[in-house]
Amino acid sequence: MTLPHTPESPAGADRTFQVDLRGLVDLLSHHLYSSPRVYLRELLQNAVDALTARHALEPDAAVGAFGIRLYADGSVVRVEDDGVGLSEADVHTFLATIGRSSKRADEVAEQRADFIGQFGIGLLSCFLVADEIHVVSRSARTPGAPAVEWRGRGDGSYSVRTLPAAARPRPGTTVTLTPRADAGEWTRPVQVQALARHFGSLLRHPVTFDGGTGGPGAPVNPEPAPWARTYPTPGARSRALAGYGEEVFGFTPLDTIDLDLPAVGLKGIACVLPEAVPAGRRHGHRVHVKGMLLSEQAQEILPEWAFFVRCVLDAESLRPTASRESLYEDDTLAAVRDALAERLRAWIARTAASDPDLLGRFLQAHHLAVKSLAVHDDEILRMLLPWLPFETTAGHATLDEFARTHRTVLVTSSVEEFRQVAAIASAAGLGVVNGGYTYDRELVHRLPEIRPEVSVADLDPATLTAHLDPVDRETELAASPYLAVARDALAVFDCDVALRTFQPASAPALLLDSREARHERTRSQLAREQQGGVWGDILGHLRQEAPRAQLILNQLNPLVRTAVTIDEPELARTSAEALYGQAAMLSRRPLRPAESSLINRSFLDLLAHALRKDS
């Protein structure tokens, strides 16, 4: 396998590369293949391709007439097939040349899609577990052809010899490996049988395994794929598919979805996960090509939003990469991905129309996935938006339920804004939806497309304050000295202070302050500090009138009623700072360093005042 170097070649003449086989095997094991276990997949694949060529040569042969037999007893691993076989010329041409496909060039042009492998390097994977590969083959293309033996060694040398026809009475190929001592993990009989089932459970050709017992061999793939079997009732089929999904993935599917794309010869199932998964986390899918397992972690077969299913697929026309462990990204794969996405949409539509109970369980687990789909899919939006759960001032509810009691729906722009106003807005009879989660604000604004009688608007602080009742004039006048001290104390935070009455009475204060307002004030402050410089000029052009935060004190709260009567300036200032700090913490937004300092200081000052009073 190592091509000779010819130093005596004249200057400028073409020369051939030298190939270090040991270096190439190391490259394969560490960079192309994920594990030495792929050697058995490559041997099975070569056998399947040989059977495919044999059936093309003898199209009238009975189904199952040709098969694959595996043998492993701990000392050897052997794979025998009844395929098309190789002649002596084929052996010299293909087995001794790295990178050349053993499919004939004219056949590859016409039958490329009929074979799993397309790269002609699979046999080298056997050097991951053995130092020598022994091949005996007899061609079915030439009647009476002799058997040919090829021995390839890890040092790059090989030998070829012709054997009597009796050495292999029937056409086909036998590959025998003598495993290295360090390869026992992958070549023990129980492991060989497990690998054969793992890679070949859906192969169309009969595959048997003999663990050295001398029997006829146990079938590796005794039944066709579960979606290809016949069942007495639809219920029996559904249970069988769910059972297969549980066997493969380890969970009981919420439902199974048939996937059938005849144009590319794709069949399989999607198993709906029974529990939610983190947004953006994409599960791998089990993809077979012509029955041979290609990958257990193929993410590219479905769009990103479909993270609520895991699939088992078998396809005819998808193209594997060189390692045959993932799919080649091309137009066919893109079309398959789009078609499978359409099948998932159709399942959602069918479930919404015919099985409300299943739909409810599905949305409870996977509402985020459906929301991400509804943003870009008008059909899904129309079907499912009224049923999707949102966080509202009435608790977690669907928009359909919420719209029955609130003809005007207000939506916040952030989670912290919703938390600031939820209790007060609920007491005031306002219908507010938390729009701070991914997709929620955009979806809520599209509610009028489904419910034209409902209007949706962004929550404006002025809208909320308009629903807070003013105090009477005498009360406000009496509290004005305290409010003046409070405004002065909180001026550093650009915060105004007002006195109102609102429910619940247990809430002493409400802080209205949006993220956008805080950013604008920070930018304005930076501009003031940078006056006169180039940076100050840039910020000056961007500067707007910075909206102020508002601390709304609740006159119905006993603590506030006591605080506004304080006539000691320092204590009044400290109590105002404490009320601001408590309202800021209740908003659950990140506190600025100055706010954290204020909370600590006001607490210690109030504690010191209480201790002085007691003494």
Residue pairs with C-beta under 8 A, 6 or more apart in sequence:
1 19
1 21
1 96
1 98
1 152
1 156
1 157
1 158
2 18
2 19
2 20
2 21
2 156
2 157
3 16
3 17
3 18
3 19
4 16
4 18
5 15
5 16
5 18
6 15
6 16
9 15
19 98
19 156
20 156
21 127
21 154
21 155
21 156
22 154
22 155
22 156
24 98
24 124
25 124
25 127
25 128
25 154
28 121
28 124
28 125
28 127
28 128
29 36
29 128
32 322
32 323
33 125
33 128
33 323
33 325
34 323
34 325
36 125
36 128
36 129
36 183
36 185
36 186
37 186
37 195
38 125
38 128
38 324
38 325
39 125
39 126
39 128
39 129
39 177
39 186
40 77
40 79
40 186
40 192
40 195
40 196
40 199
41 195
41 199
41 292
41 293
41 324
42 117
42 122
42 123
42 125
42 126
42 324
43 79
43 122
43 126
43 175
44 68
44 79
44 196
44 199
44 200
44 203
44 207
44 292
45 116
45 117
45 122
45 292
45 324
46 81
46 102
46 117
46 122
46 123
46 173
46 175
47 68
47 79
47 80
47 81
47 83
47 173
48 68
48 81
48 116
48 203
48 205
48 290
48 291
48 292
49 83
49 102
49 103
49 115
49 116
49 117
50 81
50 83
50 84
50 85
50 172
50 173
51 66
51 67
51 68
51 81
51 82
51 83
51 84
51 205
52 83
52 114
52 115
53 83
53 84
53 103
53 107
53 115
54 61
54 66
54 82
54 83
54 84
54 85
54 140
54 171
54 172
55 61
55 66
56 111
56 114
57 84
57 140
57 141
58 140
64 205
64 206
65 82
66 81
66 82
66 83
66 172
66 205
67 81
67 82
67 205
67 206
67 207
67 208
68 79
68 80
68 81
68 82
68 203
68 205
68 206
68 207
68 208
69 79
69 80
69 81
69 207
69 208
69 209
69 210
69 217
70 77
70 78
70 79
70 80
70 192
70 193
70 196
70 207
70 208
70 209
70 210
70 217
70 220
71 77
71 78
71 79
71 80
71 209
71 210
71 212
71 217
72 78
72 187
72 188
72 189
72 192
72 193
72 209
72 210
72 211
72 212
73 189
73 211
73 212
74 184
74 187
74 188
74 189
74 212
75 178
75 179
76 176
76 177
76 178
76 179
77 129
77 130
77 176
77 177
77 179
77 187
77 192
78 174
78 175
78 176
78 177
79 174
79 175
80 172
80 173
80 174
80 175
81 172
81 173
81 174
82 170
82 171
82 172
83 140
83 171
83 172
83 173
84 139
84 140
84 141
84 171
85 137
85 138
85 139
85 140
85 141
85 145
85 171
85 172
85 173
86 94
86 95
86 102
86 135
86 137
86 139
86 148
86 173
87 139
87 141
87 142
87 145
87 148
88 146
88 148
88 160
88 162
90 102
90 137
90 139
91 135
91 137
91 148
91 150
91 160
92 160
93 100
94 100
94 101
94 102
94 120
95 102
95 123
95 135
95 150
95 152
95 158
96 150
96 152
96 158
96 160
98 120
98 121
98 124
99 119
99 120
99 121
100 120
101 108
101 117
101 118
101 119
101 120
102 120
103 111
103 115
103 118
108 115
108 118
112 118
113 316
113 317
116 289
116 290
116 292
116 320
116 324
117 324
118 319
118 320
119 322
119 324
121 322
122 324
123 133
123 152
123 175
126 133
126 175
126 177
127 133
127 154
128 183
129 177
129 179
129 180
129 183
129 186
129 187
130 154
130 177
130 178
130 179
130 180
130 183
131 153
131 154
131 178
131 180
132 151
132 152
132 153
132 154
132 177
132 178
133 150
133 151
133 152
133 175
133 176
133 177
134 149
134 150
134 151
134 175
134 176
134 177
134 178
135 149
135 150
135 151
135 152
135 173
135 174
135 175
135 176
136 147
136 148
136 149
136 150
136 163
136 167
136 168
136 173
136 174
136 176
137 147
137 148
137 150
137 168
137 172
137 173
137 174
138 145
138 146
138 147
138 148
138 165
138 168
138 170
138 171
138 172
138 173
139 145
139 171
140 171
140 172
144 165
145 165
145 171
146 162
146 163
146 164
146 165
147 162
147 163
147 164
147 165
147 167
147 168
148 160
148 161
148 162
148 163
149 160
149 161
149 162
149 163
149 167
150 158
150 159
150 160
151 158
151 159
151 160
152 158
168 174
177 187
179 186
179 187
185 191
186 192
186 195
189 211
189 212
190 211
192 209
192 211
193 209
193 211
193 218
193 220
196 207
196 209
196 220
197 220
197 221
198 293
199 292
199 293
200 207
200 220
200 221
200 291
200 292
200 293
201 220
201 221
201 293
202 221
202 224
202 225
202 288
202 291
202 292
202 293
202 314
203 220
203 221
203 291
203 292
204 224
204 290
204 291
206 219
206 221
207 219
207 220
207 221
208 216
208 217
208 218
208 219
208 220
209 217
209 218
209 220
210 216
210 217
210 218
211 218
221 291
223 229
225 267
225 268
225 314
226 240
226 241
226 244
226 269
227 241
227 258
227 267
227 268
227 269
228 267
229 240
231 237
231 240
238 256
241 256
241 258
241 269
242 252
242 253
242 255
242 256
242 271
244 269
244 312
245 251
245 252
245 253
245 256
245 269
245 271
245 310
245 312
246 252
246 253
248 271
248 286
248 312
249 271
249 310
251 271
251 273
251 274
251 275
252 274
253 271
253 272
253 273
253 274
254 272
254 273
254 274
254 358
254 361
254 362
254 365
255 272
255 347
255 351
255 358
255 362
256 269
256 270
256 271
256 272
257 269
257 270
257 271
257 272
257 309
257 343
257 344
257 347
258 269
258 343
259 266
259 267
259 268
259 269
259 270
259 311
259 313
259 340
259 343
260 266
260 267
261 267
261 315
261 336
261 339
261 340
264 315
264 316
264 317
264 318
264 332
264 335
264 336
265 315
265 316
265 317
266 313
266 314
266 315
266 316
266 317
266 318
266 336
267 313
267 314
267 315
268 311
268 312
268 313
268 314
269 311
269 312
270 309
270 310
270 311
270 340
270 343
270 344
270 347
271 309
271 310
271 311
271 312
272 308
272 309
272 362
272 366
273 283
273 308
273 309
273 310
273 365
273 366
274 365
275 365
276 365
276 366
276 368
277 283
277 307
277 308
279 307
279 368
279 369
279 372
279 438
280 304
280 307
281 307
282 299
282 304
282 307
283 299
283 307
283 309
283 310
284 295
284 296
284 297
284 298
284 299
284 310
285 295
285 297
285 298
285 299
285 301
285 302
285 310
285 311
285 312
285 313
286 293
286 295
286 296
286 298
286 310
286 311
286 312
286 313
287 293
287 294
287 295
287 298
287 301
287 311
287 313
287 314
287 315
287 318
287 327
288 294
288 312
288 313
288 314
288 315
289 314
289 315
289 316
289 318
289 320
289 324
290 314
290 315
290 316
291 314
294 318
294 320
294 324
294 325
294 326
294 327
295 325
295 326
295 327
298 326
298 327
300 326
300 327
300 329
300 333
300 337
301 311
301 313
301 327
301 333
301 336
301 337
301 340
302 309
302 311
302 337
302 340
302 341
302 344
303 337
303 341
305 369
305 372
305 373
306 340
306 341
306 344
306 369
307 369
308 362
308 365
308 366
308 369
308 370
309 344
311 340
315 336
317 332
318 327
318 328
318 332
318 333
318 336
319 327
319 328
319 330
319 332
319 333
320 326
320 327
320 328
321 327
321 328
327 333
345 373
345 377
345 379
345 380
348 362
348 370
348 373
348 380
348 383
348 384
349 379
349 380
349 383
351 358
351 359
351 362
352 359
352 383
352 384
352 387
353 383
359 387
360 387
362 370
363 370
363 384
363 387
363 388
363 389
364 389
367 388
367 389
368 438
368 439
370 380
370 384
370 388
371 388
371 438
371 439
371 440
371 443
372 438
372 439
373 380
374 380
374 381
374 384
374 385
374 388
374 439
374 443
375 381
375 439
375 442
375 443
381 443
381 446
381 449
381 450
382 449
382 450
385 399
385 443
385 446
385 447
385 450
386 398
386 399
386 400
386 403
386 450
386 451
387 398
387 400
388 398
388 399
388 443
389 396
389 397
389 398
390 396
390 397
390 398
390 399
390 402
390 433
390 434
390 440
390 444
391 418
391 433
391 434
391 437
391 440
392 402
392 431
392 432
392 433
392 434
393 422
393 425
393 426
393 430
393 431
393 432
393 433
394 401
394 402
394 405
394 426
394 431
399 409
399 433
399 444
399 447
399 451
400 451
402 409
402 431
402 433
403 409
403 447
403 451
403 454
405 431
406 430
406 431
406 454
407 453
407 454
407 455
408 431
408 454
408 455
408 456
408 457
409 431
409 432
409 433
409 444
409 447
409 454
409 455
409 456
409 457
410 425
410 430
410 431
410 432
410 433
410 456
410 457
410 458
410 459
410 463
411 432
411 433
411 434
411 435
411 440
411 441
411 444
411 445
411 456
411 457
411 458
411 459
412 418
412 421
412 432
412 433
412 434
412 435
412 436
412 441
412 458
412 459
413 435
413 436
413 441
413 458
413 459
413 514
413 515
413 516
414 435
414 436
414 514
414 515
415 434
415 436
415 437
415 588
416 436
416 515
416 587
416 588
416 589
417 436
417 459
417 514
417 515
418 432
418 433
418 434
418 435
418 436
419 586
419 587
419 588
420 510
420 511
420 512
420 513
420 586
420 587
421 432
421 459
421 464
421 510
421 512
422 432
422 434
423 504
423 507
424 464
424 468
424 502
424 503
424 504
424 507
424 510
425 432
425 459
425 464
425 467
426 432
427 502
427 503
427 504
428 464
428 467
428 468
428 502
428 503
429 467
430 463
430 464
430 467
432 459
433 440
433 444
434 440
435 441
435 444
435 458
444 456
445 456
447 454
447 456
448 454
448 455
448 456
457 463
461 512
461 514
461 550
464 512
465 498
465 500
465 512
465 550
465 552
467 502
468 500
468 501
468 502
468 552
469 500
469 501
469 502
470 476
470 500
470 501
471 479
471 499
471 500
471 501
471 555
475 499
475 555
476 499
478 564
478 565
479 499
479 564
481 567
481 572
482 563
482 564
482 565
482 566
482 572
482 576
483 497
483 498
483 499
483 564
485 569
485 572
485 573
485 576
486 497
486 551
486 553
486 572
486 573
486 576
486 579
487 495
487 496
487 497
488 573
489 573
489 576
489 577
489 580
490 496
490 497
490 551
490 576
490 577
490 580
492 594
493 549
493 580
493 594
493 595
494 521
494 546
494 548
494 549
495 511
495 513
495 548
495 549
495 550
495 551
495 580
496 548
496 549
496 550
496 551
497 550
497 551
497 553
497 576
498 550
498 551
498 552
498 553
499 552
499 553
499 555
499 560
499 564
500 552
500 553
500 554
500 555
501 554
501 555
501 556
502 510
502 552
502 554
502 556
503 556
505 554
505 556
505 557
506 557
507 554
507 557
508 553
508 554
508 557
508 559
508 560
508 579
508 582
508 583
509 551
509 552
509 553
509 554
509 557
509 560
509 579
509 580
509 582
509 583
510 551
510 552
510 554
510 583
511 549
511 550
511 551
511 552
511 580
511 583
511 584
511 586
511 587
512 549
512 550
512 552
513 549
513 550
513 587
514 547
515 589
516 547
517 546
517 547
517 548
517 549
518 549
520 544
520 546
520 547
521 546
521 547
521 548
523 539
523 542
523 543
523 546
524 543
524 544
524 546
526 539
527 536
527 539
527 540
527 542
527 543
530 536
530 539
551 579
551 580
551 583
553 560
553 563
553 564
553 579
554 560
555 561
555 564
560 579
563 572
563 575
563 576
563 579
566 572
566 575
570 605
571 609
574 602
574 605
574 606
574 609
575 602
575 606
577 598
577 599
577 601
577 602
578 599
578 602
578 603
578 606
580 598
581 595
581 598
581 599
581 602
581 603
584 591
584 595
584 599
585 591
585 599
591 599
